Amino acid sequence: MSLGPGSRGIVKSTVHGSPIGPKAVDGWRPIGSSHMEPVLLPNLRSATFDFRRSPSEGIQSFEMPKLELFSLRYSRALKLSRCIPASSPRSKVLRVQIQYLEYDRSSGLEHVMNMFPDLIELVFDIPNLISNADILRLIPFHDELPLNPKLQIIRLSNRSFQHARCHWKTLVHLLQARFLPAMGGISALHTFEFSTTDLSNDENVTSGLKALAVENGWNIIVRSRIPFPPWDVF
């Protein structure tokens, strides 16, 4: 992929292939001084990356301060923080699918949620990422707003949960608090989607979610596929 000098005006980009560094793209202005200097894309608002055939990382090379919509598919990563925009506080949609992620406490869900306070849609298919403590941070406590109070769409895969560290009651509490928010400043959840695979399927959880949907009229979707919307569907 090659972009000319006008790349400073780019507002949408789709990239497929191997991770690329600053030297592979003409016209982008590097910032920093390391051998993997970040590349500044000051006006980019929508970006999709598909690096499923590569084991390396490269998203950390991009600075996208006006980014609002971000999708990423990766094969393997050492840290989640290296696969998502480092300074994009305006982001409203975050979709990340990683086949294999090294365990890293500094790159958990809470860390990511703090980076993107205005998220409306969250889609995660990342193995062993979500802990019980992460779920609790998405639930209001007394008069304190939860992280990401504007969330309206949540799509998660079963394998994204650390099952030994997650509790069913906490997930139910999250759904109750978000579908029927009891305090101001919290948007009502519109959709919660949960997917399973042949290797990652808990029938007790899927049955429980289906029951909650029927009993409460909540838009809870349980299906046997990765909850990742098609590219460019924002």
Secondary structure, 3 states (H helix, E strand, C coil): CCCCHHHHHCCEEEEECCCCCHHHCCCCEECCCCCCCCEECCCCCEEEEEECCCCCCCHHHEECCCCCEEEEEEEEECCHHHCCCCCCCCCCEEEEEEEEECCCHHHCHHHHHHHCCCCCEEEEECCCCECHHHHHCCCCECCECCCCCCCCEEEEEHHHECHHHCCHHHHHHHHHHHHCCCCCCCCCCCEEEEECECCECCHHHHHHHHHHHHHHCCCEEEECCCCCCCCCCC
